[in-house]
Amino acid sequence: MKFKTTNSNTYYINKRGNVSLKQENCADIKDVNDIEFIGITERDIEFELANLKQLTLEVTDACNLNCTYCAYGEFYCDYDERYSSNLQLEKVIKIIDYLNQYWNSDLNRSKERNVYISFYGGEPLMNMKLIKSVVEYINNISGDNRFFTFSMTTNGLLLNKYMDYLVQHDFYVLVSLDGDYNNNDYRLDKSGKSSFNRVVNNLDVLKKRFPEYFDNNISFNSVLHNKNSVNDIYNFFKGKYNKIPSIEELNDMGIKPEKKEQFLKTHKNYFDSLTESDNPLAIEKDMFIKSGTYQTLSTYIHRYSGFVYDDYNHLLFGKHNRLIPTGTCIPFSKRMFITVSGKILPCERIGQQFALGSVDNDKVDLNLAEIVNKYNDYFNKIKRQCYSCKIASACSQCIYNIDSLEDKCICDGYTNAKDFSQYVASQIEFLESNPTDYIKIMKEIVID
């Protein structure tokens, strides 16, 4: 993590030396001896399975688009071969029944917690038969231990066929769209034609027929690249749908060596693009926690400022940091991802070569002891760096996004004292210029 130097930063770096900012642990991680880096146990994984927040199903690897930058496309090499195949219902039932045993166990500490059942692809609407069968099966097991919400990520081309069903079952739908017509030059169908007009027509019909559903259940995700900008994306969705989209950079992991140059030409940095916008600060304020600036600021306030306490024990007696090295999630603490072939992964954002298990028509193969050994082996390779890293207590670096994971395991996110001081100075400078944002973050943002 690197931070840009501005002319005013020296003032704010010096300001860190005053009494108020030197008190307790404000703006500094304590001595490394106060942090104990630990591994994970089988019990940790069992607890996360019993309290799973999201089950994501890759219902098909078929797609009706041929997007240039697709995570399963020409740039990347860290996924299984795609055969336009469908996930089998028997596999889904096996994994749901497997999880249901945990949901009904004593490890379930969240009796009213909602679980998201999310449908992913490929284009999930190309396997609507499976989706309907899963929804029916899930509804039959709803009860005191779990409640379920259905969600989907779609390119929107088939919304016209299935919008009634999605509305009837209160699906939350994330639509992938990169802005206006020209911004969507990379989102082409199999014949090389633009998908934009068809998707927007479907969205307009949905909005007209089900306006309340559209307002509450439809959201947008855009990929930032060299044919759009933060300004383009924001203005399109704000102007047409009065929505704030999520904006993501192209994933830079798993790139084929021979495609590196083309990838770099296509890639665009979020903060550089934001800076070139008509009114960067206004866009950031409107996007709020969907923007990189406010995500970083929220992390600073909650993790480093010394003004936020997890509980009364933390407030009265302080907090001894027992941390897992890096920002890697305990397996299944955020979601479980099932690929179309039945591989089990902790999420859909990592290479499929890192599968933790599998499910077939007969059983779920998830060896918790092997998973624990694998994770702790990775952690042992990197924790020495973590002991001297100044952002260790709120690290966001996933081990699966480290290029040298199987070798020396060198973390690109390592932050020394100088860089951390620059980071703190930037946050203080921003807060002094935008004092009301502190109150908004404290009231509206919770970081798990």
C-alpha positions as CSV (number, residue, x, y, z in Angstrom):
1,M,0.0,0.0,0.0
2,K,1.6,3.3,-1.1
3,F,0.4,6.8,-0.4
4,K,0.9,9.9,-2.5
5,T,2.8,12.9,-1.0
6,T,1.2,16.3,-1.1
7,N,2.6,19.6,-0.2
8,S,0.4,19.9,2.9
9,N,1.3,16.4,4.2
10,T,4.3,17.6,6.1
11,Y,2.0,19.7,8.3
12,Y,-0.2,16.7,9.1
13,I,2.7,14.4,9.7
14,N,4.1,16.9,12.2
15,K,0.6,17.2,13.6
16,R,0.7,13.6,14.6
17,G,3.3,14.6,17.2
18,N,0.9,16.6,19.3
19,V,-0.5,15.2,22.6
20,S,-4.0,14.2,21.4
21,L,-2.6,12.0,18.6
22,K,0.1,10.4,20.8
23,Q,-2.3,9.3,23.4
24,E,-3.0,5.5,23.7
25,N,-2.9,3.8,20.3
26,C,-4.3,6.6,18.3
27,A,-2.9,6.6,14.8
28,D,-0.2,4.0,15.6
29,I,0.0,0.3,16.0
30,K,1.6,-0.5,19.3
31,D,4.9,-2.4,19.6
32,V,5.0,-5.6,17.6
33,N,5.2,-7.5,20.8
34,D,1.5,-6.6,21.5
35,I,0.5,-8.5,18.4
36,E,0.3,-12.3,18.5
37,F,-0.1,-13.9,15.0
38,I,-2.0,-17.1,15.2
39,G,-3.1,-19.8,12.8
40,I,-6.6,-21.3,12.3
41,T,-8.1,-24.4,13.7
42,E,-10.7,-26.9,12.5
43,R,-13.1,-25.5,15.1
44,D,-12.7,-22.0,13.5
45,I,-13.8,-23.4,10.1
46,E,-16.7,-25.4,11.6
47,F,-18.0,-22.2,13.3
48,E,-17.9,-20.3,10.0
49,L,-19.8,-23.1,8.2
50,A,-22.4,-23.0,10.9
51,N,-22.8,-19.3,10.6
52,L,-22.3,-19.0,6.8
53,K,-23.4,-15.7,5.4
54,Q,-23.5,-16.5,1.7
55,L,-23.5,-19.6,-0.6
56,T,-22.6,-18.7,-4.2
57,L,-23.4,-21.2,-6.9
58,E,-21.8,-21.1,-10.4
59,V,-24.9,-22.4,-12.0
60,T,-23.4,-22.5,-15.5
61,D,-20.1,-21.6,-17.2
62,A,-22.0,-20.8,-20.4
63,C,-22.4,-17.1,-21.3
64,N,-24.2,-15.2,-24.1
65,L,-21.5,-12.5,-24.0
66,N,-17.8,-12.6,-25.0
67,C,-16.4,-9.7,-22.9
68,T,-12.8,-9.0,-23.6
69,Y,-11.8,-8.6,-20.0
70,C,-13.9,-11.4,-18.6
71,A,-12.3,-13.2,-15.6
72,Y,-12.7,-16.4,-17.5
73,G,-11.5,-14.8,-20.8
74,E,-8.4,-14.3,-22.9
75,F,-6.4,-12.3,-20.3
76,Y,-6.4,-15.0,-17.5
77,C,-5.1,-18.5,-16.9
78,D,-6.2,-19.3,-13.3
79,Y,-9.5,-20.9,-14.0
80,D,-10.7,-24.3,-15.2
81,E,-11.6,-24.9,-18.9
82,R,-15.1,-23.7,-19.8
83,Y,-17.3,-26.2,-21.6
84,S,-20.7,-24.3,-21.5
85,S,-21.8,-26.9,-18.9
86,N,-24.3,-26.6,-16.1
87,L,-24.1,-27.2,-12.3
88,Q,-26.1,-30.3,-11.4
89,L,-29.0,-30.0,-9.0
90,E,-27.8,-33.1,-7.1
91,K,-24.5,-31.4,-6.2
92,V,-26.4,-28.3,-4.9
93,I,-28.7,-30.4,-2.8
94,K,-25.6,-32.2,-1.3
95,I,-23.9,-29.0,-0.3
96,I,-27.1,-27.5,1.1
97,D,-27.8,-30.6,3.2
98,Y,-24.2,-30.7,4.4
99,L,-24.4,-27.0,5.5
100,N,-27.9,-27.6,7.1
101,Q,-26.3,-30.0,9.5
102,Y,-24.0,-27.2,10.7
103,W,-26.9,-24.7,10.7
104,N,-28.8,-27.0,13.1
105,S,-25.7,-27.6,15.4
106,D,-24.7,-25.9,18.6
107,L,-22.2,-23.9,16.7
108,N,-25.0,-21.9,15.1
109,R,-24.7,-18.7,17.2
110,S,-26.9,-16.6,15.0
111,K,-30.4,-18.1,15.1
112,E,-31.9,-15.3,13.0
113,R,-29.1,-14.7,10.6
114,N,-30.0,-14.5,6.9
115,V,-28.1,-16.5,4.4
116,Y,-27.7,-15.2,0.8
117,I,-28.1,-17.9,-1.9
118,S,-26.4,-16.3,-4.8
119,F,-26.4,-17.4,-8.4
120,Y,-23.4,-16.8,-10.5
121,G,-22.0,-17.7,-13.9
122,G,-21.2,-17.5,-16.8
123,E,-24.7,-16.0,-17.2
124,P,-26.9,-17.6,-14.5
125,L,-30.1,-16.8,-16.3
126,M,-29.0,-19.3,-19.0
127,N,-29.7,-22.1,-16.5
128,M,-33.0,-20.9,-15.0
129,K,-34.3,-24.4,-14.6
130,L,-31.6,-25.1,-11.9
131,I,-32.3,-21.7,-10.2
132,K,-36.0,-22.4,-9.9
133,S,-35.3,-25.9,-8.5
134,V,-32.8,-24.5,-5.9
135,V,-35.2,-21.8,-4.8
136,E,-37.9,-24.4,-4.3
137,Y,-35.6,-26.7,-2.3
138,I,-34.3,-23.8,-0.1
139,N,-37.8,-22.6,0.6
140,N,-38.7,-26.1,1.9
141,I,-35.9,-26.0,4.5
142,S,-36.4,-22.5,5.8
143,G,-37.1,-22.5,9.5
144,D,-35.9,-21.3,12.9
145,N,-32.2,-21.7,12.2
146,R,-31.9,-19.9,8.9
147,F,-33.7,-17.5,6.6
148,F,-32.7,-17.1,3.0
149,T,-32.4,-14.3,0.5
150,F,-31.8,-14.9,-3.2
151,S,-29.4,-12.8,-5.2
152,M,-27.9,-12.9,-8.7
153,T,-25.2,-11.3,-10.8
154,T,-26.3,-11.0,-14.4
155,N,-25.4,-9.2,-17.7
156,G,-29.1,-8.4,-18.1
157,L,-29.6,-9.8,-21.6
158,L,-32.3,-12.2,-20.4
159,L,-34.0,-10.0,-17.9
160,N,-37.0,-9.6,-20.2
161,K,-37.7,-13.4,-20.0
162,Y,-37.4,-13.8,-16.3
163,M,-38.2,-10.5,-14.5
164,D,-41.6,-11.7,-13.3
165,Y,-40.0,-14.7,-11.5
166,L,-37.2,-12.5,-10.0
167,V,-39.7,-10.0,-8.7
168,Q,-42.0,-12.7,-7.3
169,H,-39.2,-14.2,-5.3
170,D,-37.7,-10.9,-4.3
171,F,-34.3,-11.5,-5.8
172,Y,-31.5,-8.9,-5.3
173,V,-30.0,-8.4,-8.8
174,L,-26.6,-7.0,-9.5
175,V,-26.4,-6.0,-13.2
176,S,-23.0,-5.7,-14.9
177,L,-22.8,-2.6,-17.1
178,D,-19.9,-0.3,-17.8
179,G,-21.7,3.0,-18.4
180,D,-23.1,4.4,-21.7
181,Y,-23.0,2.8,-25.2
182,N,-19.4,3.7,-25.9
183,N,-18.3,2.7,-22.4
184,N,-19.5,-0.9,-23.1
185,D,-17.4,-1.5,-26.2
186,Y,-15.9,-4.6,-24.5
187,R,-19.3,-6.1,-23.6
188,L,-20.1,-7.8,-26.9
189,D,-22.2,-10.8,-27.7
190,K,-20.9,-14.0,-29.5
191,S,-21.4,-12.4,-32.9
192,G,-19.4,-9.3,-31.9
193,K,-22.4,-7.0,-31.6
194,S,-22.9,-4.6,-28.7
195,S,-25.2,-5.8,-25.9
196,F,-25.8,-2.3,-24.5
197,N,-29.2,-1.4,-26.1
198,R,-30.7,-4.8,-25.3
199,V,-29.7,-4.6,-21.7
200,V,-30.9,-1.0,-21.2
201,N,-34.2,-1.8,-22.9
202,N,-34.7,-4.7,-20.4
203,L,-33.8,-2.4,-17.5
204,D,-36.2,0.3,-18.7
205,V,-39.1,-2.2,-18.9
206,L,-38.3,-3.6,-15.5
207,K,-38.2,-0.1,-14.0
208,K,-41.5,0.8,-15.6
209,R,-43.3,-2.4,-14.6
210,F,-41.9,-2.8,-11.1
211,P,-40.6,0.7,-10.0
212,E,-40.4,-0.1,-6.3
213,Y,-38.6,-3.4,-6.9
214,F,-36.2,-1.6,-9.3
215,D,-35.4,1.0,-6.7
216,N,-34.9,-1.5,-3.8
217,N,-33.5,-4.6,-5.5
218,I,-31.5,-3.6,-8.6
219,S,-27.9,-2.4,-8.3
220,F,-25.0,-2.0,-10.7
221,N,-21.4,-3.0,-11.0
222,S,-19.0,-1.5,-13.6
223,V,-15.6,-2.5,-14.6
224,L,-13.1,0.4,-15.1
225,H,-11.0,0.2,-18.2
226,N,-9.5,2.3,-21.0
227,K,-12.9,2.9,-22.7
228,N,-14.6,4.5,-19.7
229,S,-13.8,6.5,-16.6
230,V,-15.1,7.0,-13.1
231,N,-16.7,10.2,-14.3
232,D,-18.5,8.4,-17.3
233,I,-19.8,5.6,-15.1
234,Y,-21.0,7.8,-12.3
235,N,-22.8,10.3,-14.6
236,F,-24.5,7.6,-16.6
237,F,-26.0,5.7,-13.7
238,K,-26.8,8.8,-11.6
239,G,-28.5,10.5,-14.5
240,K,-30.4,7.6,-16.0
241,Y,-31.4,5.5,-12.9
242,N,-30.4,7.7,-9.9
243,K,-28.2,4.8,-8.7
244,I,-24.7,4.8,-7.4
245,P,-22.7,1.9,-9.0
246,S,-19.9,-0.1,-7.6
247,I,-16.7,0.5,-9.7
248,E,-14.0,-2.1,-9.9
249,E,-10.6,-2.2,-11.5
250,L,-9.6,-5.1,-13.7
251,N,-8.3,-8.0,-11.6
252,D,-4.5,-8.1,-12.0
253,M,-4.0,-11.7,-10.8
254,G,-3.6,-14.7,-12.9
255,I,-2.6,-12.8,-16.1
256,K,-1.2,-14.8,-19.0
257,P,2.4,-13.6,-19.5
258,E,1.8,-13.2,-23.3
259,K,-1.3,-11.0,-22.5
260,K,0.4,-8.7,-19.9
261,E,1.0,-5.8,-22.3
262,Q,-2.5,-5.9,-23.7
263,F,-3.9,-6.1,-20.1
264,L,-1.9,-3.1,-19.1
265,K,-3.3,-1.1,-22.0
266,T,-6.8,-2.0,-21.0
267,H,-6.4,-1.5,-17.3
268,K,-7.2,1.9,-15.6
269,N,-6.4,3.0,-12.1
270,Y,-9.4,4.1,-10.1
271,F,-7.8,7.0,-8.2
272,D,-6.1,8.3,-11.4
273,S,-9.5,8.2,-13.2
274,L,-11.3,9.8,-10.3
275,T,-8.8,12.7,-10.2
276,E,-9.6,13.4,-13.9
277,S,-13.3,13.7,-13.2
278,D,-15.3,17.0,-13.4
279,N,-15.8,17.1,-9.6
280,P,-13.9,14.3,-7.9
281,L,-14.9,15.3,-4.3
282,A,-18.6,15.5,-5.1
283,I,-18.5,12.1,-6.8
284,E,-16.7,10.6,-3.8
285,K,-19.1,12.1,-1.3
286,D,-22.1,10.8,-3.3
287,M,-20.5,7.3,-3.7
288,F,-19.5,7.3,0.0
289,I,-18.5,3.8,1.1
290,K,-18.5,2.6,-2.5
291,S,-15.5,4.8,-3.1
292,G,-11.9,4.0,-2.3
293,T,-11.3,7.2,-0.3
294,Y,-14.1,6.5,2.1
295,Q,-13.3,2.8,2.4
296,T,-9.8,3.8,3.4
297,L,-11.0,6.5,5.8
298,S,-13.4,4.1,7.5
299,T,-10.7,1.5,8.0
300,Y,-8.5,4.2,9.5
301,I,-11.2,5.4,12.0
302,H,-12.3,1.9,13.0
303,R,-8.9,0.2,13.1
304,Y,-6.2,2.8,13.7
305,S,-7.7,5.9,15.3
306,G,-8.1,4.5,18.8
307,F,-11.7,5.9,19.0
308,V,-13.7,2.8,18.2
309,Y,-14.1,-0.1,20.6
310,D,-15.4,-3.6,19.8
311,D,-17.0,-4.0,23.3
312,Y,-16.8,-2.8,26.9
313,N,-13.9,-5.1,27.7
314,H,-11.9,-3.4,24.9
315,L,-12.9,0.0,26.2
316,L,-12.0,-0.7,29.8
317,F,-9.0,-3.0,29.6
318,G,-7.6,-2.4,26.1
319,K,-7.3,-5.0,23.4
320,H,-4.6,-7.6,23.0
321,N,-4.3,-8.2,19.3
322,R,-4.4,-11.9,18.3
323,L,-4.5,-11.8,14.6
324,I,-4.3,-14.2,11.6
325,P,-1.4,-13.1,9.4
326,T,-2.5,-10.9,6.4
327,G,-6.1,-9.9,5.8
328,T,-7.1,-13.4,4.6
329,C,-10.5,-14.6,5.7
330,I,-11.0,-17.7,7.8
331,P,-12.4,-20.1,5.2
332,F,-16.1,-19.5,4.6
333,S,-16.3,-16.5,7.0
334,K,-17.7,-14.4,4.1
335,R,-19.0,-17.0,1.6
336,M,-18.7,-20.4,0.1
337,F,-18.3,-20.7,-3.7
338,I,-19.3,-23.8,-5.6
339,T,-18.0,-24.0,-9.2
340,V,-19.9,-25.6,-12.0
341,S,-17.7,-28.7,-11.7
342,G,-18.3,-28.9,-8.0
343,K,-15.1,-27.4,-6.6
344,I,-15.4,-25.7,-3.2
345,L,-13.6,-22.4,-2.8
346,P,-13.8,-19.7,-0.1
347,C,-14.9,-17.2,-2.7
348,E,-15.2,-16.5,-6.4
349,R,-12.4,-14.0,-6.5
350,I,-9.4,-16.4,-6.3
351,G,-7.9,-18.8,-8.8
352,Q,-9.8,-22.1,-9.1
353,Q,-6.5,-24.0,-8.5
354,F,-6.9,-23.1,-4.8
355,A,-10.0,-25.3,-4.3
356,L,-10.4,-26.5,-0.7
357,G,-12.6,-29.4,-1.5
358,S,-15.4,-30.7,-3.9
359,V,-18.9,-31.9,-4.0
360,D,-20.3,-34.5,-6.3
361,N,-23.7,-36.3,-6.5
362,D,-22.7,-38.7,-3.7
363,K,-20.9,-36.6,-1.0
364,V,-19.2,-33.5,0.1
365,D,-15.4,-33.8,0.3
366,L,-14.1,-31.1,2.6
367,N,-11.2,-32.2,4.8
368,L,-10.9,-29.5,7.5
369,A,-7.6,-30.8,8.8
370,E,-6.0,-30.5,5.3
371,I,-7.5,-27.0,4.9
372,V,-6.0,-25.9,8.3
373,N,-2.6,-27.3,7.4
374,K,-2.6,-25.5,4.1
375,Y,-3.6,-22.1,5.5
376,N,-1.2,-22.3,8.5
377,D,1.6,-23.2,6.1
378,Y,0.9,-20.1,4.1
379,F,0.7,-18.0,7.3
380,N,4.0,-19.3,8.6
381,K,5.7,-18.2,5.4
382,I,4.6,-14.6,5.8
383,K,4.0,-13.8,9.4
384,R,7.6,-12.5,10.0
385,Q,6.8,-9.7,7.6
386,C,3.5,-9.1,9.4
387,Y,5.2,-8.5,12.7
388,S,6.9,-5.4,11.4
389,C,4.1,-4.2,9.1
390,K,2.4,-1.1,10.4
391,I,-1.0,-2.0,8.9
392,A,-1.0,-5.5,10.3
393,S,-4.0,-4.9,12.6
394,A,-6.3,-4.1,9.6
395,C,-4.6,-5.7,6.7
396,S,-6.6,-6.3,3.5
397,Q,-4.1,-8.5,1.7
398,C,-5.4,-11.9,0.8
399,I,-2.7,-14.6,0.6
400,Y,-4.3,-15.9,-2.6
401,N,-3.4,-12.6,-4.3
402,I,0.3,-12.9,-3.6
403,D,2.2,-13.9,-6.7
404,S,4.9,-15.8,-4.8
405,L,2.5,-17.7,-2.5
406,E,4.0,-21.1,-3.1
407,D,7.6,-19.8,-2.9
408,K,9.0,-17.0,-0.8
409,C,5.6,-15.5,-0.2
410,I,6.5,-11.8,-0.3
411,C,3.7,-9.4,0.4
412,D,3.3,-6.4,-1.8
413,G,1.1,-4.7,0.7
414,Y,3.9,-4.5,3.4
415,T,3.9,-1.0,4.9
416,N,6.8,0.5,6.8
417,A,6.7,3.3,9.4
418,K,7.3,6.1,6.9
419,D,4.5,4.9,4.6
420,F,2.1,4.4,7.5
421,S,2.8,7.9,8.8
422,Q,2.0,9.3,5.3
423,Y,-1.2,7.3,5.3
424,V,-2.3,8.7,8.7
425,A,-1.4,12.2,7.6
426,S,-3.6,11.8,4.5
427,Q,-6.6,10.7,6.6
428,I,-6.2,13.5,9.1
429,E,-5.9,16.0,6.3
430,F,-9.1,14.7,4.7
431,L,-11.0,14.7,8.0
432,E,-10.1,18.3,8.7
433,S,-11.3,19.3,5.3
434,N,-14.5,17.2,5.6
435,P,-15.3,17.1,9.4
436,T,-19.0,15.9,8.9
437,D,-17.8,12.7,7.3
438,Y,-16.4,11.5,10.6
439,I,-19.9,11.6,12.1
440,K,-21.4,9.9,9.1
441,I,-18.9,7.1,9.1
442,M,-19.4,6.5,12.9
443,K,-23.1,6.4,12.5
444,E,-23.5,4.4,9.3
445,I,-20.5,2.1,8.8
446,V,-19.8,-1.1,10.7
447,I,-16.6,-3.1,9.9
448,D,-16.7,-6.8,10.8
